Amino acid sequence: MHRSALPIPATTQLTRDLARQLSALNSLQLARESLEAVRLLQLRRLARRIETIIPGHFGHGERTAHYALLLADRLGLTKDQRLDLHYSALLHDIGLLMMPEHLLGTAAPHTLNDYALIQSHPREGAALLSPYSFLQEAARLIAHHHERWDGAGYPYGLRGEYIPGSARILAIADVFDSIASRTNSLDSALRTLRASAGSQFDPTFCLTFFDLLHNQDHYRAHHVADVTSASMYPEPVIENSAHTFMTHSDTDRIA
């Protein structure tokens, strides 16, 4: 691999740590209810750790999970489907850890090769998680969460109902939170989302999400409460914090 395509050292160490912790969670022996609770707690902590080195992402995994599960409940997903969706929402950006230093460390214009690397991050994320049996379905959803209803997405260019249903839910929740966090306007984010129904997003799922949240207070409260909830999950100190990272304009291209 060319030197410029290597992940930054901080993320290389982090992926090693994540692999050890995910392996431990994979082999954990507990009653089902307790096992799910422990795994979710630890995945929340892992998501927060990942987000400390991705600009503008702190809390994004939990907010994305919140919105995804609201839509999943409205659409009548099973308990197992909701659990896999929850796992995938928390970790959907894990593939960004595999991005090279020149993408994470500068706001310089990107080349076509850079865009190809960025568009590989869902596949990279799935590859990181697929070795763990309890995350295999979550890995599949992560692999497809940047596909588009019209087939213009990535990394595989799937179209319409060929995209897994839960991945279509994850795509809506992910983009909604990204826009809302960037613009600080949840109403604007909902309008933008609705305008993309039938092109970027499953039209039925998208309009259901719009109707679910339009003029409701609970999604506003979740954003306000997010800063407070961060204190529930102590953050490990990340070495080499002097690194610079992607600007908002760069993350717009990924979202």
C-alpha positions, 0 to 999 in steps of 0.5 A: 500500500502506498504510504499516503493511503495508510490510516493515521497511527492513532486510528491504527492503534484504535482499530486494534483495541476495537478488535480486542473488545469486539472479540471479547463481546462476541464470546461473552456468555450471558443470558440473552437479555443481559448479553444484549444490554452489555453489548449495547453499553459497550458499543455505545462506549466504542462509538464515542471513542471512534467519534473523538477522532472524526470531526463533527461526529461526537454523539452522531452514532447514538443520535442516528440510532435514536432516529433509526429506531423511531422509524423501525418501530413505526414500520414494525420491525422485529426485536431482532431486526431492531437490535441489528439496526441499533448495532449498525447505527452506533458503528456505521462510521467505523470504516472512516478509521481506515481513511488515509492521513491525507484525507483526515488531516487536510482540507485540500481539494480531493482527487478522483482517487480520494473520492474512491477511497472515501466511497469505500468506507462502508465496505471497510466498515463492514469488513472490520465487523463481519468477523464477529458473529453478533455483528454480521447483520449489522456489518451488512447494513453498514455496507449498504447505508450509502446506497441510494434508492435511484441506484446512484449510491455507493459502494455497490450501486444497489437500487430500490428494494435490492437495498436491505430494508434496515439499511434504507432506514439507517441511511435516512437516520444518518443523513437526517442527523448529519444535516440537522447537526450541521445546520442546527435546524431540524425543520430544515433537515426534515424538508431536505430529507423529504425533497430526496424521497424517491431519489436518495431515499426509499420514498415510503420510509422517508415520508413515514419518517417525515410524518413521524417527526414533523411538528413533534417535540421528542426529536428536538429534546433528543438533540438537546439532551445529547450533550448531557448524555455524553457524560454517561460514557467516560471517554478514553484519552486518545493519544496524538490529539494534535492531528488535524482532521476533516472539515465540515465540507469534507464530511458533507461529501461522506454523509 
